[in-house]
């Protein structure tokens, strides 16, 4: 896309503007607009370019330093200033073309004083017949119509961050006919300060730390705020720190590594982002439209009592205590949120503690204050599982369920349930963002998704992190008192977590090679089957599943045994059959370490000393056992030839939670 770029002076102060519909700007600055339009005529207007690539125009707008001397600048001085700001882009284009700028782009910097005439606002050559759009602006009532479209567009884009094709698709679905006037509507809303027009990929200055850590440049990417809010490990940001003027995507924060010739802007090296291509091509000439931010709502302290939370939402004492602490955090958060980004609270709850139910009072508090909330989770299946539960809990609140291919993509829900990737389409939209399974793939260690979450939350909003196994860095912050948190050390049924036992066993690949399994392992499996338990068998590698199935089926010919992994297209059906007790033994990878609840389960983790099983994975896999009221104990076995640090830490974490639960009187029969 190409845009008009001009400078306007009001009360002696100059400001640069980009325009996707120059006719709107002429009406605005001429002082001839009606209600909702600018009634003050500009003191001076200088057209800098009638058709500059969008990325270049946005960089000029954001980088130009204004001074009183501009009042007397000549066209040559304006042109020299523009070329100096864009020297890096011009040099790259000269290299790609093998030509000096004078040979291919001097007309882009056709500076002229606009005076008081309308003719200069056209980006079309003089002498050509006027288009239907030009004639429409001469029609009676056109300004009222543009104002109406602008109001509608602002309402539909509230809290959104959408590329131009997405905006057009939204208008086709929600306001048929308005897509023909979106340029005029967007430009008026931009002049009014209600919408932001950005280049989807732009050059931003990223410093390694210290005073200049806040980025300046295209789109004002809040790197410091996002890093402070999410406390990302420095390793994830080291690549950004090395580049001080990198082309980055405003949607996902990734470096734009791709360069390609572009028919839309006419450049030979138009930058684009390869990291978020699945959501549409984000490039330096692609228009990204964002709504202006509004302040976050303030939740009151009413209803923070654990007793009230327990009575209304049917929470256990441990759940209610954690909910009360989180509600107190929402009510008391102060000025630090606006200074360093959204404030954070960690809800550290054991597997099977009922984390979703604990968030109900928090969502209710935000809704009661008139705010919006988002619940983000890494996986689509969890989104689909949470949706009906939240719909039952909040029947009066509009609910948007977002994932790849979701039919709800344009619903402006008061509560949004989404995969973390979908947060890239929001900008400062939510007063509260709840990140479920903080430590899970793909969110864990993915700065792109962390950036999207940081952008989706209002600067003075709040994050609630949910996790049974928080990353080690967050655990350290908790231990040093730098991160507000609440622990839920017991499951809803009030019984202790099953503590894993160790059973010495040769590595799986040796068992497969020898064609047999250890007697102690087989006897343990027989005990589980005898007590009618469903058996999880976790392995470290997909390649071990099929040969292990052959051995198990030979030993247990009357038992239905299946295997599944991330590569299995029938995984959902097999999990359903496992829940329904049609399948009694399921060999799987860590793909089922989370989000799967099967009553009366025993867990066997083979090759528990594998480097692929860290402390968090072992705790999560062990958490599949003992989740039901009818069978709260369960059996968990770590099978390996040796102990590892991860195994010891996992067992220590489980025992610590049981000790805390006992000390607080949460365990049944242990006051």
Protein Blocks (a to p, Z undefined) as FASTA:
>chain_A
ZZddddddeehiacddddfblklmmmmmnopacehiafbdcfbdcdfbfbdcfklmmmmm
mmpccdfklmmpcfklmmmmmmmmmmmmmmmmmmmnopafklmmmmmmmccdekjafklm
pcbdehiacdfklmmmmpghklmmmmmmmmmmmmmmgoiacdfklmmmmmmmmmghjlmm
mmmmmmmmmmnopaccddfbdcddddfehjllpccdehiaafklmmmmnopafklmmmmm
mpmbbcddfklopacfbccddfknopabdccdfklmmnopadfkbccddddddddddddf
ehkamklmmmmnopafklmmmmmmmmmmmmmpcfklmmnopadddddddehklpmlmmmm
mmmmmmmnopacddddfbfklmmmmmmmmmmmmmmbccddddehiaklmpccfbdcddfk
lmmmgghkbfbdcdehklbcfkgopaklmmmmmmmpcfklccddddfbdcfklmmmmmno
pagcdddfbdfkopacddddddddddfklmmmnopacfklmmmmmmmmmnopacddddfb
fklmmmmmmmmmmmmmmbccddddfklmklmmmmmmmmnomambdcddfklmgopacehi
adddehklbfklcfklmmmmmmmgokafklmnopaddddfbdcfklmmmmmmmmmmmmmm
mmnopaghiZZ
